[in-house]
Amino acid sequence: MSQKGTINVAVENIFPLIKKFLYSDHEIFLRELISNATDATLKLQHLARIGEAKVELGEQQIEVKIDKEAKTLHIIDQGLGMTEDEVQKYINEVAFSGAEEFLEKYKDTAKDSGIIGHFGLGFYSAFMVADKVDIITKSFKDEPAVHWSCDGSPNYTIEPADKTDFGTEIVLHISDDELEFLEESRITELLNKYNKFMPVPIKFGMKTETLPKPDDAKEEDPAPTQEVDNIINNPNPAWTKQPADLEDQDYKNFYRELYPMQFEEPLFNIHLNVDYPFNLTGILYFPKMTQDLNVQKDRIQLYQNQVYVTDNVEGIVPEFLTMLRGVIDSPDIPLNVSRSYLQADGAVKKISSYITRKVADKLKSLFNEDRAAFEEKWNDIKIVIEYGMLSEEKFFEKADKFALYPTVNGSYYTWDELIEKIKPTQTDKDDKTVVLYTSNREAQHSYVNAASDKGYEVLLLDSPIVSHLMQKLESSKENVSFVRVDADHIDNLIKKDEDQISKLSDEEKESLQKTITDTISDASYTVQVEAMSSDSAPFIITQPEFMRRMKEMQATGGGGGMMGFGNMPDMYNLVVNANHDLIQEIFNSKSDEKKASLIKQSVDLAKLSQGLLKGEALTDFVKRSYDLIK
Ligand SMILES: Nc1ncnc2c1ncn2[C@@H]1O[C@H](COP(=O)(O)OP(=O)(O)OP(=O)(O)O)[C@@H](O)[C@H]1O
């Protein structure tokens, strides 16, 4: 008997609202309907397993079909189906109240764009793309099939149907302004985006498969082919398996599956698997990291029970780990809330700290198991680790055992090893241990040499955020300071008590200082006459650590950099070695002209060695040098 009914009075508002609010995200209807079909299939499998459903289950699948002529899109499952009463209850009442609840929530978060695609709007999302929706369903229970139909108005019809197999077919009569959803390529794209790893096989059309040639086939015979179902998903992706059942190659293959356009192999992976106090599985990969911190295209993907949700995991995964790749699957992450709420949510906080801990533990075990291999990877992973040390206190503590400090000679020290090694030689008169480093061994070559000659260890620290990390280490470790090799002349980098005897008196130094300052007449240089070893260079340009680091920190952003330093001009010290023969010559020279020309030429040489001589000054210098030697 055919019946008519009215869904609910308030529903009159709902369809236009669905269309309006969800305008940009119409495509999620397919994910919602396939999720329902998957649930129905898994529920029936469960009922059969526990003996409540007396049915023979074959290889169950879900089929998606396009009928271009009829302008319909079909989603067909072999799940538990619905009786007429159930259609009344679940579709007319439950599904509707779900949609209403959704709209209630959505109104409050309308400003928080980006979250919309994460809502489970459910069955009614079909009306975003269809003028009319049919449900033809037969329950696994021995009851007649029913046909429900609704054209988007609050009125529906329900009548008997002649379907004989259990399961449900949803027919969407695609509206004229949504015809893209009748295109095979568009549906393929959506299935690949949202359903690639769903747990029930999804068939979309047929494909041709090449079979092996029979033994007696001739060389020129074409290989036989056959038409098979085109299954678009992998129902058993690697992250749903136990780590013990997976080989290294399986992880690599899965990486390929996730990012088909990614040709670089991952460095290593971390399998996440926890069921208490929250449910979470997943695999994270460390990709090869380069210096540029650009946002990457291949990002961590978030799934809920194998249904793709988003690749924006901000707030769920700690920020420093968003540079990784891979998959996280958790039914416990609330998605129908705004991101700011997400960050305050207790379960999400626990998830985030669990992930941090797992990553730290994995790094620690890689370090312990094969230190040489870990050192080899260091350059590619250091940005993530250094960034983590800066942003997560817990990670900072754990990383102390495996974060490495490489030297220009190719040794890699942990923090404790480094301090033990340099403490005897690099502790200054105030009992501070001075860690020397270079950010660019080519550009700072002569300074690195001077330090190495003195028996000092020089670290090579060249990540973009390293100035922030040094600041952090200086404040959390006792009595250490970082100094770049060109921050001062060698005798001053690590101040010891041994004073050099000066060949010039204090007054003589002062007068020389004035002469040089007047001659170079450049406010960005502070002239400093010092008694140094006569072997050291006569003029050395240095850049004081503090100012330079503050400027760098401001340039790379984040907390710590002091306001205002970014706009300051670069400031240098011009260190003059009072004990060098050339300085003696300049000082004793009777002719002012000679003095000036010696000073100019030598200061230009010092600038040249620091890469600071450019443009017109460089041209003048070259010309002057030719004049001198001709
Ligand atoms: N393909 C199907 N087979 C059997 N029952 C279905 C099917 N699709 C929907 N249903 C029934 O209709 C109900 C409502 O579906 P709807 O998608 O609106 O909400 P939901 O699946 O419960 O929640 P969600 O908002 O997460 O999608 C389901 O709970 C289920 O009982």
The ligand as a Tripos MOL2 file, in Angstrom:
@<TRIPOS>MOLECULE
LIG
   31    33     1     0     0
SMALL
NO_CHARGES

@<TRIPOS>ATOM
      1 N1         22.5020    2.6030    3.3630 N.pl3     1 LIG1
      2 C1         21.8170    2.4420    4.5090 C.ar      1 LIG1
      3 N2         21.4590    1.2150    4.9320 N.ar      1 LIG1
      4 C2         20.7920    1.0380    6.0840 C.ar      1 LIG1
      5 N3         20.4240    2.0420    6.8900 N.ar      1 LIG1
      6 C3         20.7350    3.3050    6.5320 C.ar      1 LIG1
      7 C4         21.4400    3.5750    5.3290 C.ar      1 LIG1
      8 N4         21.6120    4.9160    5.2280 N.ar      1 LIG1
      9 C5         21.0320    5.4480    6.3300 C.ar      1 LIG1
     10 N5         20.5220    4.4930    7.1220 N.ar      1 LIG1
     11 C6         19.8300    4.6670    8.3920 C.3       1 LIG1
     12 O1         19.4410    6.0300    8.5130 O.3       1 LIG1
     13 C7         19.9890    6.6180    9.6910 C.3       1 LIG1
     14 C8         20.2610    8.0560    9.4950 C.3       1 LIG1
     15 O2         21.3270    8.2490    8.6040 O.3       1 LIG1
     16 P1         22.2030    9.5640    8.6380 P.3       1 LIG1
     17 O3         23.2650    9.4150    7.6630 O.co2     1 LIG1
     18 O4         21.3070   10.7340    8.4500 O.co2     1 LIG1
     19 O5         22.7230    9.6220   10.0970 O.3       1 LIG1
     20 P2         23.8070    8.7000   10.8060 P.3       1 LIG1
     21 O6         24.4750    7.8290    9.8270 O.co2     1 LIG1
     22 O7         23.1350    8.0530   11.9580 O.co2     1 LIG1
     23 O8         24.8090    9.7620   11.3610 O.3       1 LIG1
     24 P3         25.8800   10.6400   10.5750 P.3       1 LIG1
     25 O9         25.4690   12.0430   10.8170 O.co2     1 LIG1
     26 O10        27.1750   10.2940   11.1940 O.co2     1 LIG1
     27 O11        25.8340   10.2870    9.1270 O.co2     1 LIG1
     28 C9         21.2240    5.7760    9.9800 C.3       1 LIG1
     29 O12        21.5600    5.8130   11.3380 O.3       1 LIG1
     30 C10        20.7790    4.3780    9.5480 C.3       1 LIG1
     31 O13        20.0350    3.7340   10.5600 O.3       1 LIG1
@<TRIPOS>BOND
     1     1     2 1
     2     2     3 ar
     3     2     7 ar
     4     3     4 ar
     5     4     5 ar
     6     5     6 ar
     7     6     7 ar
     8     6    10 ar
     9     7     8 ar
    10     8     9 ar
    11     9    10 ar
    12    10    11 1
    13    11    12 1
    14    11    30 1
    15    12    13 1
    16    13    14 1
    17    13    28 1
    18    14    15 1
    19    15    16 1
    20    16    17 2
    21    16    18 1
    22    16    19 1
    23    19    20 1
    24    20    21 2
    25    20    22 1
    26    20    23 1
    27    23    24 1
    28    24    25 2
    29    24    26 1
    30    24    27 1
    31    28    29 1
    32    28    30 1
    33    30    31 1
@<TRIPOS>SUBSTRUCTURE
     1 LIG1         1 GROUP 0 **** ****
